[in-house]
Amino acid sequence: MITAILNISIQLVCLIVAWRYLFHESERHWVLFKWYLIVVVFTETVGFYLGLTTEKSNQWWYNLYLPVEGTFISYFIFRLLRPYGARPILWYSWMGLFLTTYMWEHYTVGLGGHSYYSILLFNVSFIAAFVYYVALLFRAPPEPTPLYRHAPAVWMGSTAFFYCGTFIVGLTADLLLDNELKVGDYTLYAIIMVIIILINYGLWIHSIMCRYAKTN
């Protein structure tokens, strides 16, 4: 319960910061970021409630959220790559691949099954996009501000860290859970996931503040 509360708390803080400091934002992907965070907090809160009040798995609820996550994250990444020559067909192609994978997966395993291939596609493609983005940054003229204060770079790095971290944890999930590795009353798996989420949203908050500092 504590881990879920920590997750929702940092997501709520990020949501509040986004609406406070991106309120007058004009770039479409940053504007959508505020609304996406509302969906995130709502999804996690309902998922937490379902987990507490029902004995059945709430996996189906998070599976419904996957298309929102895939659409927004991929669109944000596309917008960051667009100044370097990325064309809309790149995003449309990725969305076509993702939606095909998502629908096929849930047709075969059901909405309540684990979205293994959809999540794998997230992890691999978003990490690859980060590597490509870094390569483009090195080839482009130097940024006028340090990268740790450059909002797009911070946001992209945070997102890549999250999907890389969850990918590695996913590969070792059976080892962590089957052996019931714990630190105190909490499983090592849950602790690692909380740390990854806290770092991700903490860096997203930092990216928001960097974006605000640049546009105001």
C-alpha positions in Angstrom: 0.0 0.0 0.0 2.8 2.4 0.9 4.5 1.9 -2.4 1.3 2.7 -4.3 0.7 5.8 -2.2 4.3 7.0 -2.9 3.7 6.5 -6.7 0.5 8.4 -6.8 1.9 11.2 -4.6 4.9 11.9 -6.8 2.6 11.7 -9.9 0.2 14.2 -8.2 3.1 16.6 -7.4 4.2 16.4 -11.1 0.7 17.1 -12.2 0.4 20.2 -9.9 3.8 21.5 -11.1 2.8 21.0 -14.8 -0.5 22.9 -14.4 1.3 25.7 -12.5 4.3 26.2 -14.8 2.9 25.1 -18.2 -0.4 26.9 -17.9 0.5 29.4 -20.6 2.5 26.9 -22.7 1.9 27.1 -26.5 3.9 24.0 -27.8 1.3 21.3 -28.4 3.3 18.4 -26.8 3.9 20.4 -23.6 0.3 21.4 -23.5 -0.8 17.8 -23.8 1.7 16.8 -21.1 -0.6 18.5 -18.5 -3.6 16.5 -19.6 -1.7 13.3 -19.9 -0.6 13.6 -16.2 -4.3 13.9 -15.3 -4.9 10.6 -17.0 -1.9 9.1 -15.2 -3.0 10.1 -11.8 -6.6 9.0 -12.5 -5.4 5.6 -13.8 -3.2 5.0 -10.8 -5.8 6.1 -8.3 -8.5 3.8 -9.8 -6.1 1.0 -10.1 -5.1 1.4 -6.5 -8.8 1.4 -5.5 -9.6 -1.7 -7.5 -6.6 -3.5 -6.0 -7.9 -2.7 -2.5 -11.6 -3.4 -3.0 -11.7 -6.4 -5.3 -10.0 -9.8 -5.2 -9.7 -10.0 -9.0 -6.7 -8.7 -10.9 -6.8 -5.1 -12.0 -4.5 -5.8 -15.0 -7.4 -5.1 -17.4 -7.6 -1.5 -16.1 -3.9 -0.8 -16.8 -4.2 -2.5 -20.2 -6.9 0.0 -21.1 -4.5 2.8 -20.3 -1.7 1.4 -22.6 -3.0 3.0 -25.8 -3.0 6.4 -24.1 0.5 5.9 -22.8 1.8 4.7 -26.2 0.1 7.5 -28.1 1.3 10.3 -25.9 4.9 9.2 -25.2 5.5 8.4 -28.8 4.0 11.7 -29.9 6.1 13.7 -27.5 9.2 11.9 -28.6 8.3 12.6 -32.3 7.9 16.3 -31.5 11.3 16.4 -29.9 12.8 14.7 -33.0 10.9 16.8 -35.5 13.4 19.8 -35.4 16.1 17.3 -36.5 14.2 16.2 -39.6 11.8 13.5 -38.3 8.7 13.2 -40.5 5.2 12.5 -39.4 5.2 9.1 -41.3 7.7 7.9 -38.6 5.1 8.5 -35.9 2.2 7.1 -37.9 4.2 4.0 -38.7 5.0 3.4 -35.0 1.4 4.0 -34.0 0.2 1.5 -36.6 2.7 -1.1 -35.4 1.8 -0.5 -31.8 -2.0 -0.6 -32.3 -1.7 -3.8 -34.4 0.4 -5.4 -31.7 -1.9 -4.2 -28.9 -5.1 -5.5 -30.6 -3.6 -8.8 -31.6 -2.2 -9.4 -28.1 -5.5 -8.7 -26.4 -7.4 -10.7 -29.0 -5.3 -13.7 -28.2 -4.8 -13.4 -24.4 -7.8 -11.3 -23.4 -7.9 -7.8 -21.9 -6.9 -9.1 -18.5 -3.7 -10.8 -19.7 -0.2 -9.4 -19.4 0.6 -7.0 -22.3 4.1 -8.5 -22.8 4.6 -7.6 -26.5 3.0 -4.2 -26.3 5.3 -3.3 -23.3 8.3 -4.8 -25.0 7.6 -2.6 -28.0 7.5 0.4 -25.7 10.8 -0.4 -24.0 12.8 -1.2 -27.1 11.5 1.6 -29.3 11.6 4.4 -26.7 15.2 3.5 -25.6 16.2 3.4 -29.3 14.6 6.8 -29.8 16.7 8.2 -26.9 19.9 6.8 -28.4 19.0 8.4 -31.7 18.1 11.7 -30.1 21.5 11.8 -28.3 23.3 11.1 -31.6 21.3 14.0 -33.2 22.3 16.3 -30.3 26.0 15.6 -30.9 25.7 16.2 -34.6 23.6 19.4 -34.2 25.1 22.8 -33.2 25.7 23.0 -29.5 22.7 23.9 -27.3 22.9 27.4 -25.8 22.1 26.0 -22.4 23.7 23.0 -20.6 21.8 19.7 -21.3 20.9 19.3 -17.6 18.8 22.5 -18.0 17.6 21.8 -21.5 14.0 20.7 -21.0 13.7 18.3 -24.1 16.9 16.5 -23.2 15.9 16.2 -19.5 12.5 14.9 -20.5 13.8 12.4 -23.0 16.6 11.2 -20.7 14.0 10.7 -17.9 11.7 8.8 -20.1 14.5 6.6 -21.5 15.6 5.9 -17.9 12.1 4.8 -16.9 11.6 2.4 -19.8 15.1 1.0 -19.6 14.7 0.5 -15.9 11.3 -1.2 -16.1 12.6 -3.3 -19.0 15.5 -4.6 -16.8 13.3 -5.1 -13.8 10.8 -7.0 -16.0 13.5 -9.4 -17.2 14.4 -10.1 -13.6 10.9 -10.0 -12.2 10.6 -13.8 -11.8 13.9 -14.0 -10.0 12.9 -11.2 -7.6 9.4 -12.4 -6.9 9.9 -16.1 -6.9 12.7 -15.9 -4.4 10.7 -13.4 -2.3 13.6 -11.1 -1.9 12.7 -8.4 0.7 14.0 -5.4 2.4 12.0 -5.2 5.6 8.3 -5.7 4.9 8.6 -4.8 1.2 9.7 -6.9 -1.8 12.9 -5.8 -3.5 10.9 -5.7 -6.8 8.4 -3.1 -5.3 11.2 -1.0 -3.9 13.1 -0.9 -7.2 10.0 0.1 -9.1 9.2 2.9 -6.6 12.7 4.2 -7.0 12.5 4.2 -10.8 9.1 6.0 -10.7 10.3 8.6 -8.2 13.4 9.4 -10.3 11.3 9.5 -13.5 8.7 11.9 -12.2 11.3 13.9 -10.3 13.2 14.5 -13.6 9.9 15.3 -15.4 9.3 17.9 -12.8 12.8 19.3 -13.4 12.1 19.3 -17.2 8.9 21.3 -16.6 10.8 23.9 -14.6 13.5 24.1 -17.3 10.8 24.6 -19.9 9.2 27.3 -17.8 12.6 29.1 -17.2 13.2 29.2 -21.0 9.8 30.5 -22.0 9.3 33.1 -19.3 
